[in-house]
């Protein structure tokens, strides 16, 4: 038997829309893929920022607590121990040799001195201990100040409410000075108005209740005291510079 003839496929007219298909499929438009929805708490950048902020806040709080504790500790220490600086004086100064010699090639100084430095520790609960002390002595003031030697004193300890003195001996020999300086020094020495200066460089530590605290650099300066003032019993205080050399 012969097969029935095939029916021709009808072409869809332009603008035809199938009512069974959605409008987006008929126009050929494809919507962009949607991002997967994440919980609001899952955000790496925000979590990192919040973590840094928390760390900074805790660090600031920790530093403030340390500073506060240090201030409170300092106040308690000051009230309980009532710390005071040691007191320094030049107790006596003696020149055992002082010669100014004028020669054709210049003016020379030959001198030997003995200085006694008196130190007092006024503290009731604090002990000071010193390292090696370098003491330099000079005479004159201003432009005519001239060194007359330096010596080193071994380390020592100043106990609570104690007084002690250091004997410092210095000398210079054939030291060249300006002519006008030599004449001025000799004139003032004869009239006992020669100024005496002493400078001590050392390191001082503190001992409190058996606990020693590290040493710090200290410079003690005793300037502008004349021989006549010392002979009359004057002992002005020396200046103390902490952490200076």
C-alpha positions in Angstrom: 0.0 0.0 0.0 1.2 3.4 -0.7 1.9 5.8 2.3 -0.4 8.8 2.6 1.2 12.0 1.4 3.0 14.1 4.2 1.3 17.4 5.1 3.4 20.4 4.5 4.7 22.1 7.8 3.2 25.5 8.1 5.6 28.4 8.7 4.9 30.6 11.7 4.0 34.1 10.7 6.3 36.9 11.8 5.5 38.1 15.4 3.9 34.8 16.4 4.1 34.0 20.1 3.3 30.7 21.6 1.0 31.2 24.5 2.5 28.2 26.3 6.0 29.7 26.6 7.1 32.5 28.9 7.7 35.9 27.2 11.4 35.9 28.1 12.0 32.6 26.3 10.2 33.9 23.2 12.2 37.2 23.0 15.5 35.3 23.4 16.6 37.3 26.6 18.4 35.4 29.3 18.5 36.9 32.8 21.9 37.1 34.5 22.8 34.3 36.9 21.9 35.1 40.4 24.7 35.1 43.1 24.3 32.6 45.8 22.7 34.1 48.8 25.1 34.2 51.9 24.2 34.9 55.5 24.7 38.5 56.5 27.4 37.5 59.1 29.6 35.9 56.4 31.7 38.8 55.0 35.5 38.3 55.0 36.4 42.0 54.7 34.0 43.2 57.4 35.2 40.4 59.7 38.9 41.4 59.2 38.2 45.1 59.9 36.2 44.3 63.0 38.9 42.0 64.3 41.6 44.8 63.8 39.4 47.3 65.6 39.0 44.9 68.5 42.7 44.3 68.7 43.5 48.0 68.6 41.0 48.7 71.3 42.3 46.0 73.6 45.9 47.2 73.0 45.0 50.8 73.9 43.3 49.6 77.0 46.3 47.5 78.0 48.7 50.4 77.5 46.5 52.8 79.5 46.3 50.2 82.3 50.1 49.9 82.4 50.5 53.7 82.5 47.9 54.0 85.2 49.7 51.3 87.3 53.1 53.0 86.8 51.7 56.3 87.9 50.0 54.7 91.0 53.3 52.8 91.8 55.3 56.1 91.5 52.9 57.9 93.8 53.0 55.1 96.4 56.8 55.0 96.2 57.1 58.8 96.6 54.7 58.9 99.5 56.2 55.9 101.3 59.9 56.4 100.8 60.0 60.3 100.4 63.1 60.2 98.1 65.6 63.1 98.2 68.7 63.8 96.1 72.1 63.6 97.8 73.7 66.9 98.7 77.2 67.8 97.6 79.6 70.6 98.9 83.2 71.6 98.5 84.3 71.4 102.1 87.8 72.5 101.7 90.3 73.4 99.0 94.0 73.7 99.5 96.7 74.6 97.0 100.0 72.9 98.0 101.9 74.2 95.0 101.2 77.1 92.6 103.9 78.5 90.3 103.4 80.6 87.2 106.7 80.8 85.3 107.2 83.2 82.4 109.7 81.9 79.8 110.8 83.2 76.4 108.7 80.5 74.7 105.6 81.1 76.9 104.0 81.1 80.3 103.7 77.8 82.2 101.6 76.7 85.2 102.8 74.2 87.8 100.2 73.4 90.5 99.1 70.8 93.0 95.7 70.8 94.8 93.8 68.9 97.5 90.0 69.1 97.4 87.5 67.6 99.9 84.0 66.9 98.6 81.4 66.4 101.3 78.3 64.3 100.5 75.2 63.8 102.5 72.4 61.3 102.1 69.3 62.7 103.8 67.1 59.7 103.0 65.7 57.5 105.8 64.9 54.5 103.7 67.1 54.8 100.6 70.8 53.9 100.1 72.9 55.3 97.2 75.8 53.3 95.7 78.2 54.9 93.3 80.4 53.6 90.5 83.9 54.9 89.8 83.9 58.7 90.0 86.0 60.9 87.9 86.7 64.3 89.5 88.2 67.3 87.6 89.4 70.4 89.3 90.0 73.8 87.7 90.9 77.4 88.9 89.7 80.7 87.5 86.4 81.5 85.9 85.2 82.5 82.5 87.9 82.9 79.9 90.8 82.3 82.3 89.5 79.0 83.8 92.4 76.6 83.7 92.3 72.8 84.5 94.7 71.7 87.3 94.2 67.9 87.0 91.8 65.0 87.1 91.7 61.9 89.3 89.5 58.8 89.7 87.9 57.7 92.9 86.8 54.0 93.4 83.1 53.2 93.8 81.5 53.6 97.3 78.2 53.4 99.1 76.3 56.1 101.0 74.1 54.5 103.6 70.9 56.0 105.0 71.2 59.4 106.7 75.0 59.3 106.4 77.7 61.9 105.6 81.1 61.2 104.0 83.9 63.1 102.2 86.1 62.4 99.3 89.7 63.5 99.2 90.7 64.5 95.7 94.3 65.2 94.9 95.3 66.7 91.5 98.3 68.2 89.9 99.6 69.7 86.6 103.2 70.3 85.6 104.6 72.7 83.0 101.1 73.4 81.5 101.3 76.1 78.8 98.8 79.0 79.4 98.3 82.4 77.8 100.5 85.1 79.2 97.5 87.2 80.4 95.8 84.1 82.0 99.0 83.3 83.9 99.3 86.8 85.3 95.6 87.0 86.3 95.7 83.6 88.0 98.8 84.5 90.0 97.3 87.8 91.1 94.1 86.3 92.2 95.9 83.4 94.0 97.9 85.9 96.0 94.8 87.9 97.0 92.9 84.7 97.8 90.1 85.5 95.3 91.0 82.7 92.9 87.8 80.8 91.9 87.7 77.1 92.5 85.7 74.7 90.3 85.1 70.9 90.7 83.2 68.6 88.4 82.5 64.9 89.3 81.2 62.4 86.8 79.8 59.2 88.1 77.0 56.7 87.9 74.5 56.4 90.8 72.2 53.5 91.8 69.5 53.2 94.4 68.9 50.5 97.0 65.4 50.3 98.5 64.4 47.6 101.0 67.3 45.5 99.8 66.4 45.9 96.1 69.0 47.6 93.9 67.9 49.7 90.9 70.3 50.2 88.0 72.7 53.1 87.8 72.2 56.3 85.9 74.8 58.9 84.8 75.2 61.9 87.0 77.3 65.0 86.8 78.0 67.2 89.9 79.3 70.7 89.3 80.6 73.1 92.0 81.5 76.4 90.3 82.7 79.9 91.2 83.7 79.4 94.8 86.6 81.6 95.9 89.4 80.5 98.2 88.4 83.3 100.6 84.8 82.1 100.8 86.0 78.5 101.6 88.3 79.8 104.3 85.4 81.7 105.8 83.3 78.5 106.1 81.0 79.0 103.1 79.9 75.7 101.5 77.3 76.4 98.8 75.5 73.5 97.3 76.7 71.9 94.1 74.4 71.4 91.1 73.4 67.9 90.0 72.7 67.1 86.4 71.0 63.7 85.8 71.7 61.7 82.6 74.2 64.3 81.3 77.9 64.0 80.6 
